[in-house]
Amino acid sequence: MAEEKFSVIIIGAGPAGSTAAYLLALEGLDVLLIERGESPGCKNMYGGRMYSYALNRIIPGFWEEAPIERRVVTERVSFVTPERTATLNFQDAHWNKEPYHSFILLRAEFDAWLAGKAEEEGAILACGIRVDDVIKEGDRVIGVRAGDDEIFADVVIVADGGNSLITERAGLREKPQPAQVATGVKQIIELSQDLINQRFQIASDEGVANLFVGACTREVPGGGFLYTNKNSISLGLVVNMAAVQQMKYKIGELLEDFKSHPHIAPYIEGGQVMEYSAHLVPEAGYNMMPRLFDAGILVAGDAAGFVINLGYLVRGMDLAIASGEAAAKTILEARAKEDYSRQGLSIYQDHLKNNVVLRDLEMYRQAPHFLENSRLYQTYPHLVTSMLGEMFTVEGTKPEHIMGRALKQVKNAGVGITNLAKDAWKGGRSL
Ligand SMILES: Cc1cc2nc3c(=O)[nH]c(=O)nc-3n(C[C@H](O)[C@H](O)[C@H](O)COP(=O)(O)OP(=O)(O)OC[C@H]3O[C@@H](n4cnc5c(N)ncnc54)[C@H](O)[C@@H]3O)c2cc1C
């Protein structure tokens, strides 16, 4: 591939890169989409669900053709202690209708499908090639280097995911601090469709998304997740990297503990582990963004830190797709003016603001700091489950009104009303 020149080179065929490739190829540009995996998605892992609005804007009704596991009809958030689980279970009849709210997907199939859409429009997908660096002429990026090959383009989109070495090598960001990233581990546990439907009380195309906080991470900052696929369950944990470095045990041990929790074990009983994977999650959101553009280069998706984790929901796929869309629009405008300078590409920021990415990241910029509060993982799961335990246990002892029970539990938890009120205030304003 020596001495070739494209209009656009995109590094990484995840949702950010493939969306940009699809939209640019649709407009007739020469697009090279480079993926280090043997096929798109083969190395990619995530929890399990994609909010649909961003892709529906680009490929209306995409669920008709995309490889979907199930559409989410039930949302659950659970506080867990070793013996107890308090779960908020939420359903909305609107999510059963188009445009569906969110879908559970497996990445190997979904990423391959989306990259395939870009190929259908004429993008060249080159798999099994790892880009090592960008090539610069002065301050301007003019191409990429992969092994001995040098490939040139008017502009390069970096969409190589959360552990983006290319953004670091291009001088757009420093290596993230451990507190700014998390480690995710996940198992895909095979079970029959009938068993999943029975155990979760759902129909074959319906899915459950469940997030967990508390004992699932042995109370260190992080959380658990469970998503129902068609014939398997995705179960995993995300733990802050700074906490992982201080733990005396391995994150895999936490996952084994989580699997044997009395709330989880019955769901996965009899299941076979089909896949184990681990991945990095950029967690600091707005506070860890690199320079998003420079002469000849744009950064999209996780490489730009575009992930929102609020504890009760995780968004990365929708932001990756929306940022791929913003990158494509930016390049089309820059091309019309034949201006790929830093100034010419600066409209990227406006597109990111207008299409949810920067708007939402900015709105939740305090969330990562709030989620560092250890009481969320150590104190409140016990408080909530003890309170409910008292309310629902009848054993002939003298009962008490809810207020009396609540004050007693707050006192037992040693949190203090002032801290409780402060946390509620801060949580309400940051999440
Ligand atoms: C444990 C965990 C749970 C998550 N749960 C959810 C969830 O439920 N919902 C949600 O919306 N988001 C979730 N996310 C976040 C979501 O996975 C990401 O936001 C999303 O995958 C970002 O897409 P991307 O295209 O930017 O990057 P990626 O999906 O990481 O894709 C990057 C691509 O670049 C390729 N690549 C990397 N380096 C190179 C290189 N040098 N040369 C060539 N190719 C390269 C990779 O192989 C990969 O295909 C989760 C993440 C994790 C880790």
The ligand as a Gaussian input file, in Angstrom:
#p B3LYP/6-31G(d) Opt

LIG

0 1
 C      -16.950000      -2.833000      29.933000
 C      -17.581000      -1.812000      29.041000
 C      -18.945000      -1.667000      29.023000
 C      -19.550000      -0.733000      28.184000
 N      -20.903000      -0.697000      28.106000
 C      -21.495000       0.111000      27.219000
 C      -22.895000       0.032000      26.995000
 O      -23.593000      -0.846000      27.493000
 N      -23.456000       0.953000      26.152000
 C      -22.703000       1.887000      25.500000
 O      -23.270000       2.702000      24.735000
 N      -21.371000       1.942000      25.648000
 C      -20.741000       1.072000      26.473000
 N      -19.381000       1.079000      26.589000
 C      -18.628000       2.064000      25.819000
 C      -18.551000       1.671000      24.332000
 O      -18.063000       0.373000      24.196000
 C      -17.628000       2.624000      23.600000
 O      -18.008000       3.950000      23.885000
 C      -17.657000       2.423000      22.076000
 O      -17.239000       1.136000      21.748000
 C      -16.755000       3.460000      21.407000
 O      -16.675000       3.212000      20.045000
 P      -15.380000       3.665000      19.223000
 O      -15.680000       3.384000      17.807000
 O      -14.983000       5.020000      19.617000
 O      -14.207000       2.725000      19.768000
 P      -14.074000       1.145000      19.771000
 O      -15.395000       0.501000      19.776000
 O      -13.117000       0.828000      20.861000
 O      -13.405000       0.828000      18.362000
 C      -12.064000       1.172000      18.095000
 C      -11.570000       0.306000      16.951000
 O      -10.268000       0.710000      16.602000
 C       -9.455000      -0.444000      16.382000
 N       -8.076000      -0.025000      16.619000
 C       -7.496000       0.323000      17.795000
 N       -6.225000       0.707000      17.605000
 C       -5.989000       0.593000      16.276000
 C       -4.852000       0.845000      15.472000
 N       -3.714000       1.303000      15.984000
 N       -4.956000       0.599000      14.143000
 C       -6.100000       0.143000      13.594000
 N       -7.220000      -0.115000      14.310000
 C       -7.167000       0.128000      15.640000
 C       -9.987000      -1.437000      17.408000
 O       -9.657000      -2.773000      17.071000
 C      -11.482000      -1.162000      17.337000
 O      -12.114000      -1.923000      16.353000
 C      -18.751000       0.132000      27.395000
 C      -17.360000      -0.018000      27.388000
 C      -16.778000      -1.014000      28.179000
 C      -15.290000      -1.214000      28.085000

